[in-house]
């Protein structure tokens, strides 16, 4: 694996991780949002 391929792999991995974090945040905020409405 040469340097360019490694860099490409690393950047793809970062994109995937960021997407997963973003999805987790969306799910958590939706969950908290629904939870706060339920308590009202």
C-alpha distances in whole Angstrom, upper triangle without the diagonal:
4,7,8,6,6,10,11,10,12,15,15,16,18,20,20,22,24,25,26,28,30,31,32,34,36,37,38,40,41,42,44,46,47,48,50,52,53,54,56
4,6,5,6,9,10,11,12,14,16,17,19,20,21,23,25,26,27,29,30,32,33,35,36,38,39,41,42,43,45,46,48,49,51,53,54,55,57
4,5,5,6,9,10,10,12,14,15,16,18,20,21,22,24,26,27,28,30,31,33,35,36,37,39,41,42,43,44,46,47,49,51,52,54,55
4,5,5,6,9,10,11,12,14,15,17,18,20,21,23,24,26,27,29,30,32,33,35,36,37,39,41,42,43,45,46,48,49,51,52,54
4,5,5,6,9,10,10,12,14,15,16,18,20,21,23,24,26,27,29,30,32,33,34,36,37,39,40,42,43,45,46,48,49,51,53
4,5,5,6,9,10,10,12,14,15,16,18,20,21,22,24,26,27,29,30,32,33,34,36,37,39,40,42,43,45,46,48,49,51
4,5,5,6,9,10,11,12,14,15,16,18,20,21,22,24,26,27,29,30,31,33,35,36,37,38,40,42,43,45,46,48,49
4,5,5,6,9,10,11,12,14,15,17,18,20,21,23,24,26,27,29,30,32,33,35,36,37,39,40,42,43,45,47,48
4,6,5,6,9,10,11,12,14,15,17,18,20,21,23,24,26,27,29,30,32,33,34,36,37,39,40,42,43,45,47
4,5,5,6,9,10,11,12,14,15,16,18,20,21,22,24,26,27,28,30,31,33,34,36,37,39,40,42,43,45
4,5,5,6,9,10,10,12,14,15,16,18,20,21,22,24,26,27,28,30,31,32,34,36,37,39,40,42,43
4,5,5,6,9,10,11,12,14,15,17,18,20,21,23,24,26,27,29,30,31,33,34,36,38,39,41,42
4,5,5,6,9,10,11,12,14,15,16,18,20,21,22,24,26,27,28,30,32,33,34,36,37,39,41
4,5,5,6,9,10,10,12,14,15,16,18,20,21,22,24,25,27,28,30,31,32,34,36,37,39
4,5,5,6,9,10,10,12,14,15,16,18,20,21,22,24,26,27,28,30,31,33,34,36,38
4,5,5,6,9,10,11,12,14,15,17,18,20,21,22,24,26,27,28,30,32,33,35,36
4,5,5,6,9,10,11,12,14,15,16,18,20,21,22,24,26,27,28,30,31,33,35
4,5,5,6,9,10,10,12,14,15,16,18,20,21,22,24,25,27,28,30,31,33
4,5,5,6,9,10,11,12,14,15,16,18,20,21,22,24,26,27,28,30,32
4,5,5,6,9,10,11,12,14,15,16,18,20,21,22,24,26,27,28,30
4,5,5,6,9,10,10,12,14,15,16,18,20,21,22,24,25,27,29
4,5,5,6,9,10,11,12,14,15,16,18,20,21,22,24,26,27
4,5,5,6,9,10,11,12,14,15,16,18,20,21,22,24,26
4,5,5,6,9,10,10,12,14,15,16,18,20,21,22,24
4,5,5,6,8,10,10,12,14,15,16,18,20,21,23
4,5,5,6,8,10,10,12,14,15,16,18,20,21
4,6,5,6,9,10,11,12,14,15,16,18,20
4,5,5,6,8,10,10,12,14,15,16,19
4,5,5,6,8,10,10,12,14,15,17
4,6,5,6,8,10,11,12,14,16
4,5,5,6,9,10,10,12,15
4,5,5,6,9,10,11,13
4,5,5,6,9,10,11
4,6,5,6,9,10
4,5,5,6,9
4,5,5,7
4,5,5
4,6
4
